[in-house]
Amino acid sequence: MPVMTDTRTVSANSTVENILAGKLHEFISGIPAARVNVFISAAASGVLATCLAGGESFSQDQAVSNSNRFPQDPEDFFVAMGALQGDRLVIGLRNSTAAGIIVNTRVNIDPA
């Protein structure tokens, strides 16, 4: 089961297009189909996430947990996505506040 993690500060009133860009498992490989579970936790309210797999949207600009810790299962579960081999995973973050916010993300990829 591949796992990807990311911790970053999303600047005030800004967007990060894809936090998975450049990571080893950004594109699904080695398995014909996968279930992708996304867990997100922010240090404060005001962070919105968009998740896509293979160009299909599974969430668009939805609020994430503000539990201020590394994401835990199941408390900080955000969305489950289905993906096929070769599909690109995209997780975008948008900070809707006037201050930078730290966001922690964990992505688990399991064979479907």
C-alpha positions in Angstrom: 0.0 0.0 0.0 1.7 3.2 -1.1 1.4 6.2 1.2 2.1 9.9 0.3 2.3 12.6 2.9 2.6 16.4 2.7 3.0 19.2 5.2 3.0 22.8 4.0 1.8 26.3 4.8 -0.8 27.6 2.5 -0.4 31.4 2.3 -3.2 33.8 3.0 -5.8 33.9 0.2 -3.8 31.6 -2.1 -4.2 28.3 -3.8 -1.9 25.3 -4.2 -2.8 23.6 -7.5 -1.5 20.1 -6.7 0.3 19.1 -3.5 1.1 15.7 -5.1 3.0 17.2 -8.1 6.3 15.4 -8.4 5.6 12.7 -5.8 6.4 9.1 -6.8 2.7 7.9 -6.7 1.2 11.0 -8.3 0.3 8.7 -11.2 -1.3 5.3 -10.3 1.1 2.5 -11.5 1.6 -1.2 -10.8 -2.0 -2.0 -10.1 -5.0 -2.0 -12.5 -7.3 -0.2 -10.2 -7.0 1.6 -6.8 -9.0 3.0 -3.9 -7.4 6.2 -2.8 -8.3 7.5 0.7 -7.4 11.1 1.5 -7.0 12.5 5.0 -6.5 16.2 5.6 -6.0 18.3 8.7 -5.4 22.0 9.0 -4.1 24.1 11.9 -7.2 26.4 11.6 -10.5 26.8 9.8 -10.6 28.2 6.3 -8.8 25.6 4.2 -10.8 24.1 1.3 -9.7 21.1 -0.8 -10.4 19.9 -4.3 -9.6 16.2 -5.2 -9.4 14.6 -8.6 -8.4 11.2 -9.9 -8.0 10.8 -13.7 -9.7 14.1 -14.3 -12.8 13.1 -12.4 -13.7 15.4 -9.5 -14.4 13.7 -6.1 -14.6 17.0 -4.2 -14.5 20.6 -5.1 -13.6 23.4 -2.7 -14.8 21.6 0.4 -13.8 22.4 4.0 -11.2 20.2 5.7 -10.7 19.2 9.3 -9.1 21.9 11.5 -7.8 19.4 14.1 -4.3 20.8 14.0 -2.4 17.5 13.9 -1.1 14.9 11.4 -4.2 13.3 9.9 -5.7 10.4 11.8 -7.9 7.6 10.5 -11.0 7.9 10.6 -11.2 11.4 12.4 -9.6 13.4 9.5 -10.9 11.3 6.6 -11.7 13.7 3.7 -12.7 11.6 0.6 -12.3 8.2 -1.1 -11.6 8.1 -4.8 -11.5 5.3 -7.4 -8.5 5.4 -9.8 -7.2 3.3 -12.7 -3.7 2.6 -13.7 -2.2 5.7 -15.3 -4.6 8.1 -13.6 -3.1 11.3 -12.2 -4.1 12.2 -8.6 -4.6 15.9 -7.9 -5.2 17.5 -4.5 -5.6 21.3 -4.5 -5.7 23.4 -1.4 -7.2 26.9 -1.1 -6.8 29.1 2.0 -9.8 31.5 2.3 -8.4 33.4 5.2 -6.1 36.4 5.7 -3.3 34.3 7.4 -1.1 31.4 6.4 -2.4 28.0 7.6 -0.4 24.8 8.0 -2.0 21.8 6.3 -1.1 18.1 6.7 -2.2 15.6 4.2 -2.0 11.8 4.0 -3.0 9.7 0.9 -3.3 5.9 1.1 -3.5 4.0 -2.1 -4.9 0.4 -1.9 -5.6 -2.1 -4.7 -9.3 -2.1 -5.6 
